[in-house]
Amino acid sequence: MRIYREKDYDAMSRHAAAILAAEVIHRPDCVLGLATGSSPEGMYRYLADWNQKKFLSFREVRSVNLDEYKGLAPDHNQSYRYFMQDRFFNHIDILPENTRVPDGLAADAAAECAAYDAHIRALGGIDLQLLGIGRNGHIGFNEPSGDYVKGTHIVDLAPSTIEANARFFATPDDVPRQAFTMGIGCILSARKILLVASGADKAEAVYQAVCGPVAPHCPGAILQLHSNVVIVGDEAALGKLTAAGVSVCG
């Protein structure tokens, strides 16, 4: 596990964008596992700018997203398909047919989960999986629980996750209570994992993911078992690591 500390959110975003861009340049037809939320948003802005300046192309890239709210249509302004289109896909040259996000309106949730895993296998797996981390240590929407779920599945969102996401909705009651998410097994099968974290409110989660016990009560800690993980965080998010003397670059 390699950990890079940057001064602030913008520097973190640029560094993370450079790592993902290098993957695309090295392997133009790579499979990217993508994430939503405020943590990767700055990274997407850098990537879109570099794409528009012709520094790299996403035309052959295939992408799969980590998760989607159950019950939200793709054009709902809080759906993760909408987020990806609005913040990233509409600003780069990726082909629409090469992008996939779980269908939040799938009539048969179990079939959608199975089809999503089959799609990832058909692509040959994920070359680089982008992750954020929740305040409670969740990755994707894999919430703290008593066990790990391997494949894509429906999860009941934890109260802390609902609270954290309520700022994006008109009222807390509007936040969906369930979501589709890639399972831990799918995430760990990626050949490389890039986790981005920003802000002091993520410091405890990052610390537990790096230094805590590998147990499902902190899903992010499972990343300790992966052979190729890169964490890029700002000073605030890595504060507990540096205070504990954990070796970081930067």
C-alpha positions in Angstrom: 0.0 0.0 0.0 1.4 3.4 -1.1 0.1 6.5 0.6 0.6 10.0 -0.9 -0.1 13.2 1.1 -1.0 16.4 -0.7 -1.5 19.8 0.8 -5.2 20.3 -0.1 -8.1 19.0 -2.1 -7.0 20.5 -5.4 -3.5 19.0 -5.2 -5.0 15.6 -4.2 -7.3 15.8 -7.1 -4.5 16.5 -9.6 -2.3 13.7 -8.2 -5.2 11.2 -8.4 -6.0 12.3 -11.9 -2.4 11.8 -13.0 -2.5 8.2 -11.7 -5.7 7.4 -13.6 -4.5 9.2 -16.7 -1.3 7.2 -16.7 -3.5 4.0 -16.7 -5.5 5.2 -19.7 -2.4 6.3 -21.6 -0.6 3.0 -20.9 -3.7 0.9 -21.7 -6.1 2.9 -23.9 -8.8 0.1 -23.8 -8.6 -0.3 -20.0 -11.6 -1.0 -17.8 -12.1 1.6 -15.1 -14.2 1.2 -12.0 -15.5 4.6 -11.2 -16.9 6.3 -8.1 -19.1 9.2 -7.4 -19.3 11.8 -4.6 -17.3 14.9 -3.7 -14.0 13.2 -3.2 -13.4 12.3 -6.9 -15.2 15.3 -8.4 -12.0 17.5 -8.6 -10.2 14.6 -10.2 -12.8 14.3 -12.9 -12.5 18.0 -13.7 -8.7 17.6 -14.3 -9.3 14.5 -16.5 -11.9 16.3 -18.5 -9.6 19.2 -19.0 -6.8 17.0 -20.1 -9.0 15.1 -22.5 -10.3 18.3 -24.1 -6.7 19.5 -24.5 -6.0 16.1 -26.3 -3.5 15.0 -23.7 -5.3 11.7 -23.5 -8.4 9.9 -24.9 -11.1 7.8 -23.3 -12.5 6.6 -26.6 -11.5 3.0 -26.1 -12.0 3.0 -22.3 -14.8 0.9 -20.7 -16.2 1.9 -17.4 -18.3 0.4 -14.6 -19.6 2.3 -11.6 -19.4 1.2 -8.1 -23.0 1.8 -7.1 -26.4 3.4 -7.6 -29.4 4.3 -5.4 -32.2 1.9 -5.6 -35.4 3.6 -6.9 -33.8 6.5 -8.7 -34.1 6.9 -12.5 -31.0 7.6 -14.5 -32.2 11.2 -15.2 -32.9 11.9 -11.5 -30.5 14.7 -10.5 -29.3 12.7 -7.5 -28.8 9.4 -9.3 -25.2 8.3 -9.8 -25.8 7.9 -13.5 -26.8 11.6 -13.6 -23.7 12.5 -11.6 -21.4 10.7 -13.9 -22.9 12.2 -17.0 -23.0 15.7 -15.6 -19.6 15.7 -13.9 -17.6 13.5 -16.3 -18.9 11.6 -19.2 -20.5 14.6 -21.0 -17.1 16.3 -21.0 -14.9 13.5 -22.4 -14.8 11.4 -25.5 -15.9 8.1 -23.9 -18.5 6.2 -25.9 -21.9 6.1 -24.1 -22.2 2.3 -24.9 -18.9 1.8 -23.0 -20.2 3.1 -19.7 -22.4 1.2 -17.3 -24.0 2.1 -14.0 -26.4 -0.2 -12.1 -30.0 0.3 -13.1 -31.7 1.8 -10.0 -35.1 1.1 -11.5 -34.4 -2.6 -12.3 -37.7 -4.6 -11.7 -35.7 -7.6 -10.7 -32.9 -6.5 -8.4 -31.3 -9.9 -8.1 -31.1 -10.3 -11.8 -29.6 -6.8 -12.2 -26.9 -7.7 -9.7 -26.1 -11.0 -11.4 -26.0 -9.2 -14.8 -23.7 -6.5 -13.5 -21.2 -9.1 -12.2 -21.4 -11.0 -15.5 -20.7 -7.8 -17.4 -17.6 -7.1 -15.4 -16.4 -10.6 -16.0 -17.1 -10.3 -19.7 -14.9 -7.2 -19.8 -12.0 -9.2 -18.3 -12.2 -7.6 -14.9 -11.3 -4.1 -13.7 -7.9 -2.7 -14.4 -8.1 0.3 -12.0 -10.8 0.7 -9.4 -11.4 4.2 -8.0 -12.7 4.4 -4.5 -13.7 7.0 -1.9 -14.3 6.1 1.7 -17.3 6.9 3.9 -17.0 8.3 7.4 -18.0 4.9 8.7 -15.4 3.2 6.5 -17.7 2.0 3.8 -16.3 1.5 0.3 -18.8 1.6 -2.5 -22.0 1.2 -0.5 -20.6 -1.8 1.4 -21.6 -0.7 4.9 -20.2 -1.9 8.3 -21.8 -5.3 9.0 -21.1 -8.7 10.3 -19.8 -10.2 7.1 -18.5 -9.4 3.6 -20.6 -9.8 0.5 -18.7 -10.9 -2.5 -20.8 -9.8 -5.5 -23.0 -6.9 -6.5 -26.0 -6.7 -4.1 -28.6 -4.5 -2.6 -27.6 -2.9 0.7 -29.6 -1.1 3.4 -27.8 2.2 3.9 -26.5 3.0 7.4 -28.1 5.9 9.2 -24.7 7.7 9.1 -24.6 7.3 5.3 -28.2 8.6 4.9 -27.3 11.6 7.2 -24.1 12.3 5.2 -26.0 12.3 1.9 -29.0 14.2 3.1 -27.4 17.5 2.1 -27.9 16.6 -1.6 -31.7 16.1 -1.2 -34.5 18.4 -0.3 -35.2 16.6 3.0 -33.6 13.7 4.8 -36.7 11.7 4.0 -35.9 11.9 0.3 -32.7 10.0 0.6 -33.1 6.5 -0.7 -32.7 3.8 2.0 -31.2 1.2 -0.3 -28.6 1.0 -3.0 -27.0 -1.3 -5.5 -23.3 -1.8 -4.8 -20.4 -3.8 -6.1 -19.4 -6.4 -3.5 -16.1 -6.6 -1.7 -15.0 -9.5 -3.9 -15.5 -7.5 -7.1 -13.6 -4.5 -5.7 -10.7 -6.7 -4.5 -10.5 -8.4 -7.9 -9.4 -5.1 -9.6 -5.8 -5.2 -10.6 -5.1 -1.8 -9.1 -7.1 0.3 -6.5 -6.9 4.0 -6.1 -8.5 5.5 -3.0 -9.0 9.3 -2.7 -9.9 11.0 0.6 -10.3 14.6 1.6 -11.1 16.4 4.8 -10.7 15.9 8.5 -14.1 14.1 8.7 -12.4 11.2 6.8 -9.3 11.0 9.0 -10.6 8.3 11.3 -12.0 6.1 8.5 -8.6 6.4 6.6 -6.7 5.5 9.8 -8.9 2.4 10.4 -8.6 1.3 6.8 -4.8 1.4 6.9 -4.1 0.5 10.5 -7.2 -1.1 12.0 -8.2 -4.8 12.1 -9.3 -6.4 8.9 -13.0 -6.9 9.8 -16.3 -6.2 8.1 -17.1 -3.5 10.7 -14.7 -1.3 8.7 -15.1 -2.4 5.1 -12.2 -0.2 3.9 -9.7 -2.2 6.0 -10.1 -5.1 3.6 -7.8 -3.1 1.2 -4.9 -4.1 3.4 -5.1 -7.5 1.8 -4.8 -6.2 -1.8 -1.3 -6.2 -3.4 -1.7 -2.9 -5.3 -3.4 -0.1 -3.5 -2.6 3.6 -3.8 -4.1 6.1 -1.4 -4.0 9.8 -2.2 -5.3 12.1 0.5 -5.0 15.7 1.6 -3.3 16.7 4.9 -6.6 16.7 6.8 -7.7 13.2 5.7 -4.3 11.7 6.5 -3.9 13.6 9.7 -4.3 10.6 12.0 -1.9 8.5 10.0 0.9 11.1 10.1 0.2 11.7 13.9 0.7 7.9 14.4 3.9 7.9 12.5 2.7 5.9 9.5 5.0 6.4 6.5 3.5 8.5 3.8 5.0 10.2 0.7 4.8 13.9 0.5 
